[in-house]
Amino acid sequence: MIVCVAVVGHQNNPLYIQSFTDADDALKLHHIVHCSLDVVDERVNNPKKSGPTLNETFLGLLYPTENYKVYGYLTNTKVKFILVTTDLDVRDADVRNEVPCCIC
Amino acid sequence: MGRDVSESCIDSLLTEMVSTYCNRFYANKPELAARRIEAIGYQVGHQLSERYTMERPCFSDHLEAIKFICKDFWFELFKKQIDNLKTNHRGTFVLQDNRFRWLTRMSIDQSPENGTSEELSIMADNKTMQSMHLYFPCGIIRGALSNLGIPCAVSADISNLPAWLYEEIWMITSITPDHENLTFSSFDGSLVLKISFDVFFALVCTVIIMITCFWKKFKHNEQI
């Protein structure tokens, strides 16, 4: 189940952030999204594949926390989509298909 | 992208936009009108590039982004690709479109058979009107490239060909942090390349170092 969706601009400015749980959890989710921005920057600046240049827009699982998994997607215009989900059984491929639908 | 717009509507809208900004809003200030039209184009290009790069992988360098503009972006806008792309590999790109869709239906006032001064002034008016219509596409290109992370300046030139065949040339110069934006205050159709002082200084230093190296090598060869 997706608990939080965030859209962050290319200067790391928040454009849209929406959490889908109880109100007192919202701040924690905002913190998680904020931390994941660092991970996105790291992935962009140090691509794992050292051969051809990394041109994947879907960044995959950014980092797992105690209850949540955080996925990231980067567009060509450096707009970042961050998805926080609690579903521990979800696979990369499912999230990869969902993100383009969110953009439209 | 799945959305079609009537072409005659676009033509009418653009003609009306240029005429309103030039004749009503900024009647005696063509530079301001040009800036406003270019700013509108910037917004449009910014948003269009967001849509059209949605399903593509990221661009690895500037040339890839420019090629995207020449092929996919231009095709979405004008149903054709740019006809010719040239670069000097130092940040300047020249895009050439041999038949620019938005100007194919624009007519030029035929000069009357009176004195040459009238002909020249009419030709100058024609040139100004044509250049006004070019600011919008310049803005679109600049907006699209800025959104892809490439700050640049775009200028356009139109060569005087018969009315049924217009040749447009867009020059894109990428800006380093020391450059200023090219202003549109004097648009006389000529392409001006500006080199900033530090680039010039770097070139001079390189030349001096090269001469010194060759001098040392020459002396070494002499001794042997």
HADDOCK unambig.tbl for C-alpha pairs under 7 A between the chains (distance, minus, plus):
assign (segid A and resid 53 and name CA) (segid B and resid 60 and name CA) 6.87 0.50 0.50
assign (segid A and resid 55 and name CA) (segid B and resid 57 and name CA) 5.29 0.50 0.50
assign (segid A and resid 55 and name CA) (segid B and resid 58 and name CA) 4.72 0.50 0.50
assign (segid A and resid 55 and name CA) (segid B and resid 59 and name CA) 6.87 0.50 0.50
assign (segid A and resid 56 and name CA) (segid B and resid 57 and name CA) 5.70 0.50 0.50
assign (segid A and resid 56 and name CA) (segid B and resid 58 and name CA) 6.56 0.50 0.50
assign (segid A and resid 57 and name CA) (segid B and resid 57 and name CA) 5.90 0.50 0.50
assign (segid A and resid 57 and name CA) (segid B and resid 58 and name CA) 6.47 0.50 0.50
assign (segid A and resid 75 and name CA) (segid B and resid 54 and name CA) 6.67 0.50 0.50
assign (segid A and resid 76 and name CA) (segid B and resid 53 and name CA) 6.13 0.50 0.50
assign (segid A and resid 76 and name CA) (segid B and resid 58 and name CA) 5.20 0.50 0.50
assign (segid A and resid 76 and name CA) (segid B and resid 148 and name CA) 6.49 0.50 0.50
assign (segid A and resid 77 and name CA) (segid B and resid 50 and name CA) 6.47 0.50 0.50
assign (segid A and resid 77 and name CA) (segid B and resid 147 and name CA) 5.58 0.50 0.50
assign (segid A and resid 77 and name CA) (segid B and resid 148 and name CA) 4.94 0.50 0.50
